[in-house]
Structures are given as structure tokens and as C-alpha cells.
Amino acid sequence: MTKLLTLLAEPPVDPDIAHGYLNLLGEAEQAGPPTGITQRLMRTGMLPTVYERWWRPALGRIAKGPTGPSMAGEHALAVRLLGLGPGDTVLDVACGTGGFTRHFGGVVGADGLAVGLDASSPMLAKAVAATPVDSPVAYLRADAVRPPLRDGSVDAVCCFAALHMFAEPAAALSSFARVLRPGGRLALLTTARHAWQPARTVDTALGVASGQRMFDRGEIANLLTERGFTAVDVRFAGVTQFVGATLA
């Protein structure tokens, strides 16, 4: 937790770590305005119990299609896109129950730090319970759109399966650029609406029903370029896109 506190722009005088994570949201249910049913489910007590083993793999397979990577494949792809290695500091935004955060902790090792950030108390409680106490992992309850970290404080930022549920995704991308050091890497998994009009109509309807934004193909790459990212690599799978980029 000490390492995490040094990353904060304004460390609290009396840190609230009673539940095993640093809570910067107090009693608030969430950090920003709700965007739909999918986001609200993240705050329930039931979903965290099935999220990592059933919910995320099942919905991910539907969204990615038959040719998309497995969950293990996603973990490996995220590490490659981020260029993670021993000693790195990585921020895992919207970490949920901490599956990716724990994996990153194993990659960065004792000299590094993997920070899992989420606004859902039930999700973070599950993440803390699943993480060995000696892991180089710390959890933070805070605003995912505006992470409260110092400028240029991390080597990598990962945001898998969450950007499309943010009320302000463009603001989140600006925040990711702010907290990354020059040359730092970003990895995203988010939505990608089909180009074919009949399919686009279905994609849009599903997004509206679930409260998830359906990004156009090329939209995320353009937003990243506008924010100073280079070497933007986009790979599509079903109605999803995996994106890697480097901050100039």
C-alpha cells in the first residue's frame, strides 16, 4: 500500500484501507453517472461471485466471436501490448475482481507494482480475497475516468472490457495519457461496431439496451492519435477491438 500512496497526486492524510483496498470514494456507490444495466450489475453482491469464472468469459466469447482469444489469450495479449517486464508499474483500470491485475503482478515481480482500480466495492472485495498478501499488487477504489495518480507516474495502463461503459470515454483516454510516462504503453479492449449497415443497426440496438457505447471502427485509434499516442495497433474480433499504443 505504501507504493500505491506514493503514486497518488494527493495522498490522503488518513488512508481508508479497512477493507484491504485504498478507498477514495467513501460511501458513494460509484464515481460518475450511471450508464446502464451492465454497469449497475457490477455493483451488486452476486455478480462478483461469478464474474471471473463465468460472466466475463461467456460474454467475452459472444462479443469476440469464435476467432477471438480466450481469457488466457487476453492475459498474454495484454502483457505483449503493454510491453510489461520486471520492475514496471502498471495501472489496471476497471479491474473488477482482479484477474488481470494479479496476472500483471506476476509479470512485474517484487520490484514492480500492479494497481487495480475500480469503483465497485463488491468487485474489489473479491479481488482482495483472491490476491496473495505478498503479491506486488494493490487495489484502489477511485474514479476510473479520472484516476487520482500523479502525471507520468506509471509505465503502462490497461483498460479491458470497460471503456464502453464509461460516461466520458474520451476524458478517460486523456487521463490515461496524463498518468503514463513518455514512452509508456496503453492496452484497450472495447467495442467495435461493424461497418456493414444491417449489422451496425443490430450492434447499436444491443449497445443501447445494455448501456454500452458501440464505437465505430477507427474511432478509438483517432482519439488516441489526438492525445499524442503513436504506433497504434488495432485488432478486431467480432464486435470488439484490441488496441495497443505508445505515448510519444
TADAGI-V853437 format. One record per residue. N is the residue number from 1. RES is the residue in one small letter. PSI is psi in whole degrees, -180 to 180 (NA if undefined). Layout:
N RES PSI
N RES PSI
This chain:
1 m -30
2 t -43
3 k -41
4 l -43
5 l -34
6 t -18
7 l -17
8 l 143
9 a -37
10 e 83
11 p 136
12 p 146
13 v -39
14 d 84
15 p 136
16 d 100
17 i 27
18 a -28
19 h 13
20 g -4
21 y 158
22 l 117
23 n 112
24 l 5
25 l -3
26 g -131
27 e 0
28 a 141
29 e -36
30 q 172
31 a -29
32 g -172
33 p 145
34 p 148
35 t -6
36 g -176
37 i -38
38 t -44
39 q -40
40 r -34
41 l -29
42 m -21
43 r -1
44 t 164
45 g -21
46 m -46
47 l -42
48 p -28
49 t -23
50 v -4
51 y -55
52 e -34
53 r -34
54 w -54
55 w -59
56 r -45
57 p -40
58 a -50
59 l -36
60 g -42
61 r -41
62 i -46
63 a -39
64 k -21
65 g 177
66 p -21
67 t -5
68 g 161
69 p 154
70 s 178
71 m -42
72 a -38
73 g -37
74 e -44
75 h -48
76 a -40
77 l -42
78 a -44
79 v -42
80 r -46
81 l -34
82 l -16
83 g 36
84 l 145
85 g 176
86 p 137
87 g -7
88 d 156
89 t 122
90 v 137
91 l 121
92 d 100
93 v 135
94 a 56
95 c -15
96 g -128
97 t 10
98 g 14
99 g -48
100 f -39
101 t -46
102 r -41
103 h -43
104 f -38
105 g -39
106 g -26
107 v -43
108 v -23
109 g -173
110 a -27
111 d -6
112 g -170
113 l 132
114 a 120
115 v 119
116 g 119
117 l 131
118 d 160
119 a -9
120 s 116
121 s -44
122 p -39
123 m -46
124 l -35
125 a -42
126 k -40
127 a -45
128 v -43
129 a -30
130 a -3
131 t 122
132 p 142
133 v -23
134 d 8
135 s 149
136 p 58
137 v 138
138 a 148
139 y 145
140 l 125
141 r 110
142 a 180
143 d 120
144 a -28
145 v -35
146 r 73
147 p 134
148 p 39
149 l 159
150 r 155
151 d 136
152 g 33
153 s -10
154 v 157
155 d -23
156 a 148
157 v 129
158 c 136
159 c 92
160 f 128
161 a 41
162 a -32
163 l -36
164 h -8
165 m 0
166 f 142
167 a -29
168 e 74
169 p -36
170 a -39
171 a -37
172 a -43
173 l -37
174 s -39
175 s -41
176 f -42
177 a -37
178 r -44
179 v -14
180 l 143
181 r 159
182 p 132
183 g -3
184 g 160
185 r 148
186 l 138
187 a 131
188 l 145
189 l 118
190 t -173
191 t 160
192 a 106
193 r 141
194 h 154
195 a -29
196 w 126
197 q -47
198 p -40
199 a -37
200 r -40
201 t -43
202 v -45
203 d -44
204 t -44
205 a -42
206 l -37
207 g -43
208 v -43
209 a -34
210 s -5
211 g 28
212 q 132
213 r 135
214 m 106
215 f 145
216 d 153
217 r 127
218 g -18
219 e -47
220 i -43
221 a -42
222 n -42
223 l -38
224 l -42
225 t -40
226 e -24
227 r 14
228 g 13
229 f 146
230 t 178
231 a 46
232 v 120
233 d 120
234 v 131
235 r 128
236 f 144
237 a 110
238 g -126
239 v 28
240 t 164
241 q 138
242 f 126
243 v 132
244 g 145
245 a 158
246 t 135
247 l 125
248 a NA
